[in-house]
C-alpha cells in the first residue's frame, strides 16, 4: 500500500473582505486536500478597504475552528510562495463563465512558471453565485443588510468602517453619481 503524501493547496486572494462564498470554497477544498492555506495577498491592483493586517486577522478569526486550514499573509509570485509552502495545488473558485477567462489565463501562466503546481477549479455553491467582495462592500456602504453573506466578525468590521463617513472612489457597482461610496 502506498504511503499517503500530505497534500497542501493554496487558496490565494485579497479577501477584502472574506465572504461566505470564500468560506464555502475553503471547506470544500479541505475535503480534497489535507491542508488549505488561505494566502492573503498584500500586493493587489485593487484599492482595498481593509489593510493587509486587518484582512489577515479577519480571515484567521473566520476559519479558527476549521481543522487543516491556516491563514497566512503573502506577497510576491504565487507559484513561488506555493513551492515554498510545499503545496501541489492552487485552489480557485469560479462563479460564472465571466470568471473563467481570467482564471484560465492565470492558471496557464502559473503552469508555465511551475509545472509541478496544479490549479484546481471549484464551482461556487449556487447560493453564493451572485456575491463578491466588491458587491458586498458596495451594498453595505449604502446601508444594505449583508448579514449571512459574510462571517459575523467581518460584518462587525464592515459596520465599523462604514460609520466613519469617508468616501472611497472606484466601486464598480452601486456607486452614487458622485463617483464613490460612503464608508
ChimeraX attribute file (.defattr): number of C-alpha atoms within 10 A of each C-alpha:
attribute: neighborCount
match mode: 1-to-1
recipient: residues
	/A:1	3
	/A:2	4
	/A:3	5
	/A:4	6
	/A:5	7
	/A:6	11
	/A:7	15
	/A:8	24
	/A:9	29
	/A:10	30
	/A:11	23
	/A:12	20
	/A:13	19
	/A:14	22
	/A:15	22
	/A:16	26
	/A:17	27
	/A:18	25
	/A:19	23
	/A:20	20
	/A:21	22
	/A:22	24
	/A:23	16
	/A:24	15
	/A:25	21
	/A:26	24
	/A:27	16
	/A:28	15
	/A:29	25
	/A:30	20
	/A:31	12
	/A:32	12
	/A:33	19
	/A:34	15
	/A:35	20
	/A:36	28
	/A:37	24
	/A:38	26
	/A:39	23
	/A:40	24
	/A:41	21
	/A:42	18
	/A:43	14
	/A:44	10
	/A:45	6
	/A:46	9
	/A:47	13
	/A:48	16
	/A:49	16
	/A:50	17
	/A:51	12
	/A:52	18
	/A:53	11
	/A:54	15
	/A:55	22
	/A:56	26
	/A:57	17
	/A:58	23
	/A:59	26
	/A:60	17
	/A:61	14
	/A:62	20
	/A:63	18
	/A:64	13
	/A:65	9
	/A:66	13
	/A:67	12
	/A:68	16
	/A:69	21
	/A:70	16
	/A:71	22
	/A:72	14
	/A:73	17
	/A:74	19
	/A:75	13
	/A:76	10
	/A:77	12
	/A:78	19
	/A:79	23
	/A:80	15
	/A:81	15
	/A:82	22
	/A:83	15
	/A:84	9
	/A:85	13
	/A:86	15
	/A:87	22
	/A:88	21
	/A:89	22
	/A:90	22
	/A:91	22
	/A:92	22
	/A:93	21
	/A:94	16
	/A:95	18
	/A:96	11
	/A:97	8
	/A:98	9
	/A:99	11
	/A:100	14
	/A:101	10
	/A:102	10
	/A:103	16
	/A:104	13
	/A:105	11
	/A:106	13
	/A:107	19
	/A:108	14
	/A:109	13
	/A:110	20
	/A:111	15
	/A:112	11
	/A:113	14
	/A:114	14
	/A:115	12
	/A:116	13
	/A:117	21
	/A:118	18
	/A:119	19
	/A:120	16
	/A:121	18
	/A:122	14
	/A:123	12
	/A:124	19
	/A:125	14
	/A:126	9
	/A:127	10
	/A:128	15
	/A:129	13
	/A:130	12
	/A:131	16
	/A:132	20
	/A:133	19
	/A:134	18
	/A:135	16
	/A:136	24
	/A:137	24
	/A:138	22
	/A:139	17
	/A:140	21
	/A:141	25
	/A:142	15
	/A:143	13
	/A:144	11
	/A:145	12
	/A:146	20
	/A:147	14
	/A:148	10
	/A:149	19
	/A:150	22
	/A:151	20
	/A:152	15
	/A:153	14
	/A:154	23
	/A:155	22
	/A:156	12
	/A:157	14
	/A:158	21
	/A:159	15
	/A:160	11
	/A:161	17
	/A:162	18
	/A:163	11
	/A:164	10
	/A:165	11
	/A:166	11
	/A:167	13
	/A:168	16
	/A:169	12
	/A:170	11
	/A:171	16
	/A:172	11
	/A:173	14
	/A:174	16
	/A:175	18
	/A:176	11
	/A:177	7
	/A:178	8
	/A:179	13
	/A:180	19
	/A:181	24
	/A:182	20
	/A:183	21
